[in-house]
Amino acid sequence: MFLLVGGRLGEMPSSSYTILDIPAPRQKLVHVHPSAEEIGRVYAPTLGINADPASFAEAAASLSPPASIAWAAETRAANASYRTWSDTFHTLPGACDYGAIVGWLRDRLPEDTIVCNGAGNYAGWLHRYMRYRHFATQIGPTSGSMGYGVPGAVAAKRLYPDRTVVSFSGDGCFLMNGQEFATAVQYGLPIVSIVVDNGIYGTIRMHQEREYPGRITATDLTNPDFAALARAYGGHGEMVDKTEDFEAAFERAFAAGKPALIHLKVDPEAITPATTLSAIREKALSK
């Protein structure tokens, strides 16, 4: 069964309308939406409920599933599977292991930390290894908007000055709206901005290697020294190119009392948490 609450399941969340058949899904579909016109517009639901998400959640909280439904056991099994997956760190090329760094931050950051990110393959490490333990601890874009992380962090710290706010950006992502670091300096907002620099537009390069192996175009980047840029803005800047140097660099950035940036130099081969560009290319060439 597929339960959709408050969403339209448009192009992006439906993986270009491939998750469910149109107009009649093979799965039983329960669609809850505040607009009656939306229900059945694309997908014909088994059950359509015209309600806003908050009202539906409040009503659903009073329901008790039949004893024959072993949801508790299934929930524990699903959670165990997720934890195994999110605790499995793969060895990838490069002296700076971004996965290990995200794992360390998961254990180090306060539970109410607000984590902000833009769009790009670098966010895959956050989605896999970071655990969001409370409501309103993740700020990220919909529909893959690059450049979201730094301005999101600036706004979050302005609204919640007593909470730790950390932003993650790819190098290409940061170059779109990274100048908002100056806004953090202007308002004295001590965010920590982590820039994951692999010297390429990683997601686009991955698609190029998968669809046209070896035919690369317009994805290489010539980047500045992002740590020096942060210092030029009046913030704190750190450069990290080895995993073992990150902990001390982060503690210095965290204790700086002003906007701080950590420039991570990572190997472009480490394109996802579990594979490399070369592996993707070789797989494509073997087809």
C-alpha positions as CSV (number, residue, x, y, z in Angstrom):
1,M,0.0,0.0,0.0
2,F,1.1,3.5,-0.8
3,L,0.1,6.4,1.6
4,L,0.6,9.9,0.2
5,V,-0.2,12.7,2.7
6,G,-0.3,16.3,1.5
7,G,1.8,15.8,-1.6
8,R,1.1,15.7,-5.3
9,L,3.8,13.2,-6.2
10,G,4.9,15.4,-9.1
11,E,7.8,14.9,-11.4
12,M,10.7,15.0,-8.9
13,P,9.3,12.8,-6.0
14,S,7.8,10.3,-8.4
15,S,11.1,9.8,-10.3
16,S,9.5,11.3,-13.5
17,Y,6.2,9.5,-12.8
18,T,7.7,6.0,-12.7
19,I,7.0,5.0,-9.1
20,L,3.3,4.6,-9.7
21,D,1.4,3.6,-12.8
22,I,-0.8,6.3,-14.4
23,P,-3.8,6.5,-14.1
24,A,-4.3,3.4,-12.0
25,P,-1.4,2.4,-9.7
26,R,-0.8,-1.3,-9.1
27,Q,-0.5,-0.6,-5.4
28,K,-3.3,0.4,-3.2
29,L,-3.1,4.2,-3.0
30,V,-4.4,6.3,-0.2
31,H,-4.1,9.9,-1.1
32,V,-4.7,12.6,1.5
33,H,-4.7,16.2,0.2
34,P,-6.3,19.5,1.3
35,S,-7.5,20.2,-2.2
36,A,-10.3,18.0,-3.5
37,E,-9.3,18.9,-7.1
38,E,-5.9,17.3,-6.6
39,I,-7.2,13.9,-5.6
40,G,-7.4,11.7,-8.7
41,R,-6.0,14.4,-11.0
42,V,-3.0,12.2,-11.9
43,Y,-3.4,9.0,-10.0
44,A,-6.6,7.2,-9.3
45,P,-6.5,6.4,-5.6
46,T,-8.0,3.4,-3.9
47,L,-9.1,5.8,-1.2
48,G,-9.1,9.6,-1.5
49,I,-9.3,11.7,1.7
50,N,-9.9,15.4,1.5
51,A,-8.0,16.7,4.5
52,D,-5.0,18.8,5.5
53,P,-1.9,16.8,6.8
54,A,-2.2,18.1,10.4
55,S,-5.9,17.1,10.7
56,F,-5.3,13.7,9.1
57,A,-2.3,13.0,11.4
58,E,-4.4,14.0,14.5
59,A,-7.2,11.7,13.4
60,A,-4.9,8.8,12.5
61,A,-3.1,9.0,15.9
62,S,-6.3,7.6,17.5
63,L,-6.4,4.5,15.2
64,S,-5.3,1.1,16.4
65,P,-4.2,-1.4,13.8
66,P,-5.7,-4.9,14.0
67,A,-3.7,-7.4,16.1
68,S,-3.1,-9.5,13.0
69,I,-0.9,-6.7,11.5
70,A,2.7,-7.2,12.7
71,W,3.7,-3.6,12.3
72,A,5.8,-3.4,15.4
73,A,8.1,-6.3,14.3
74,E,8.3,-4.9,10.7
75,T,9.1,-1.4,12.1
76,R,12.0,-2.9,14.2
77,A,13.3,-4.8,11.2
78,A,13.1,-1.8,9.0
79,N,14.9,0.4,11.6
80,A,17.7,-2.3,12.0
81,S,18.1,-2.4,8.2
82,Y,18.4,1.4,8.0
83,R,20.9,1.5,10.8
84,T,23.1,-1.2,9.2
85,W,23.0,0.8,6.0
86,S,23.7,4.1,7.6
87,D,26.6,2.7,9.6
88,T,28.3,1.0,6.6
89,F,31.2,3.2,5.5
90,H,32.9,2.4,2.2
91,T,36.6,2.9,1.5
92,L,36.8,5.4,-1.3
93,P,39.8,7.1,-3.0
94,G,41.4,10.1,-1.4
95,A,43.1,11.1,1.8
96,C,40.0,13.1,3.0
97,D,37.3,10.6,3.7
98,Y,34.1,12.7,3.6
99,G,31.9,9.7,4.8
100,A,34.0,9.3,8.0
101,I,33.8,13.1,8.6
102,V,30.0,13.1,8.3
103,G,29.9,10.1,10.7
104,W,32.0,11.9,13.2
105,L,29.8,15.0,13.0
106,R,26.7,12.8,13.5
107,D,28.2,11.8,16.9
108,R,29.6,15.2,17.7
109,L,26.9,17.7,16.9
110,P,24.2,18.6,19.4
111,E,20.9,16.8,18.8
112,D,19.1,20.1,17.9
113,T,21.7,21.2,15.4
114,I,20.1,22.6,12.2
115,V,21.8,21.0,9.1
116,C,21.5,22.9,5.8
117,N,22.4,21.7,2.4
118,G,22.0,22.5,-1.3
119,A,21.8,20.1,-4.2
120,G,24.5,17.8,-5.5
121,N,26.1,14.3,-5.0
122,Y,27.7,15.6,-1.8
123,A,24.3,15.6,-0.1
124,G,24.1,11.9,-0.5
125,W,26.5,11.4,2.4
126,L,24.2,13.5,4.6
127,H,21.2,11.6,3.6
128,R,22.9,8.3,4.3
129,Y,25.0,9.0,7.5
130,M,23.5,12.0,9.2
131,R,20.6,11.3,11.6
132,Y,18.0,13.9,12.2
133,R,16.7,13.3,15.7
134,H,14.2,16.2,16.1
135,F,11.7,18.1,14.1
136,A,13.1,21.2,12.3
137,T,16.7,20.1,12.2
138,Q,17.1,19.8,8.4
139,I,16.9,22.6,5.8
140,G,17.2,21.5,2.2
141,P,15.8,22.3,-1.2
142,T,13.1,20.7,-3.2
143,S,13.6,20.0,-6.9
144,G,17.4,20.1,-6.6
145,S,18.0,23.8,-6.1
146,M,21.8,24.4,-5.9
147,G,23.2,27.1,-3.8
148,Y,20.7,26.6,-1.0
149,G,22.9,25.6,1.9
150,V,24.6,28.9,2.9
151,P,21.6,31.2,2.7
152,G,19.5,28.6,4.4
153,A,22.0,28.5,7.3
154,V,22.1,32.3,7.5
155,A,18.3,32.4,7.9
156,A,18.3,29.5,10.4
157,K,20.9,31.1,12.6
158,R,19.1,34.4,12.5
159,L,15.8,32.7,13.6
160,Y,17.4,30.3,16.1
161,P,20.6,32.0,17.5
162,D,21.0,29.6,20.4
163,R,21.2,26.5,18.1
164,T,24.2,25.1,16.2
165,V,23.8,25.6,12.5
166,V,26.0,23.8,10.0
167,S,25.7,24.1,6.2
168,F,27.1,21.8,3.6
169,S,27.8,22.9,0.0
170,G,29.6,21.3,-2.9
171,D,32.1,23.5,-4.6
172,G,29.8,24.3,-7.5
173,C,26.9,24.7,-5.1
174,F,28.9,27.2,-2.9
175,L,29.9,29.3,-5.9
176,M,26.3,30.0,-6.7
177,N,25.3,31.7,-3.4
178,G,28.4,31.5,-1.2
179,Q,28.6,35.2,-1.1
180,E,25.8,35.0,1.5
181,F,28.6,34.1,3.9
182,A,29.2,37.9,4.0
183,T,25.6,38.3,5.3
184,A,26.5,36.0,8.2
185,V,29.5,38.2,8.9
186,Q,27.5,41.4,8.7
187,Y,25.0,40.1,11.3
188,G,27.5,38.2,13.4
189,L,25.9,34.8,12.8
190,P,28.4,32.1,13.8
191,I,27.4,29.4,11.4
192,V,29.8,26.7,10.3
193,S,29.9,26.2,6.5
194,I,31.5,23.1,5.1
195,V,32.5,23.2,1.4
196,V,33.1,19.8,-0.2
197,D,35.5,20.5,-3.0
198,N,36.1,17.8,-5.6
199,G,36.8,20.2,-8.5
200,I,33.8,19.2,-10.6
201,Y,30.1,19.4,-10.9
202,G,29.8,15.9,-9.5
203,T,26.3,15.0,-10.3
204,I,26.5,16.1,-13.9
205,R,29.9,14.3,-14.3
206,M,28.3,11.2,-12.9
207,H,25.5,11.4,-15.5
208,Q,28.0,12.0,-18.3
209,E,30.0,8.9,-17.3
210,R,27.0,6.7,-16.9
211,E,25.3,7.8,-20.2
212,Y,28.3,8.8,-22.4
213,P,31.4,7.1,-20.7
214,G,34.6,9.1,-21.2
215,R,32.8,11.9,-23.1
216,I,33.2,14.7,-20.5
217,T,32.3,18.3,-21.1
218,A,32.0,21.5,-19.0
219,T,32.1,19.9,-15.6
220,D,35.6,20.8,-14.4
221,L,35.8,23.7,-12.0
222,T,38.7,26.1,-11.2
223,N,38.1,26.9,-7.5
224,P,39.5,29.6,-5.2
225,D,40.9,28.9,-1.7
226,F,37.5,28.9,0.0
227,A,39.1,29.1,3.5
228,A,41.0,32.2,2.4
229,L,37.8,33.6,0.9
230,A,36.1,33.2,4.3
231,R,38.9,35.1,6.0
232,A,38.6,37.8,3.4
233,Y,35.0,38.2,4.3
234,G,35.9,38.6,8.0
235,G,35.1,35.0,9.0
236,H,37.2,32.1,10.2
237,G,38.6,29.7,7.5
238,E,40.1,26.2,7.7
239,M,41.5,24.0,4.9
240,V,41.3,20.2,5.4
241,D,42.8,17.7,3.0
242,K,43.3,14.8,5.4
243,T,40.6,13.0,7.4
244,E,42.6,13.1,10.6
245,D,42.9,16.9,10.5
246,F,39.1,17.5,10.4
247,E,38.3,17.1,14.1
248,A,40.7,19.8,15.3
249,A,39.7,22.1,12.4
250,F,36.0,21.8,13.2
251,E,36.6,22.5,16.9
252,R,38.5,25.6,16.0
253,A,35.8,26.7,13.7
254,F,33.1,25.9,16.2
255,A,34.9,27.9,18.9
256,A,35.7,30.9,16.7
257,G,32.5,32.8,17.7
258,K,32.0,34.1,14.2
259,P,31.0,32.7,10.8
260,A,33.4,29.9,9.9
261,L,34.2,27.9,6.8
262,I,35.9,24.5,6.4
263,H,37.2,23.8,3.0
264,L,37.3,20.0,2.4
265,K,39.5,18.8,-0.5
266,V,38.1,15.5,-1.6
267,D,39.0,13.1,-4.5
268,P,36.6,13.5,-7.5
269,E,36.6,9.7,-7.9
270,A,34.6,9.4,-4.6
271,I,31.4,10.3,-6.4
272,T,28.8,8.7,-4.1
273,P,29.1,7.1,-0.7
274,A,29.4,3.6,-2.3
275,T,31.1,3.9,-5.7
276,T,33.6,5.8,-7.9
277,L,33.5,7.6,-11.2
278,S,35.8,4.9,-12.7
279,A,33.4,2.2,-11.6
280,I,30.5,4.0,-13.2
281,R,32.4,4.5,-16.4
282,E,33.6,0.8,-16.6
283,K,30.0,-0.4,-16.0
284,A,28.7,1.8,-18.8
285,L,31.4,0.7,-21.2
286,S,30.7,-3.0,-20.5
287,K,27.1,-2.8,-21.6
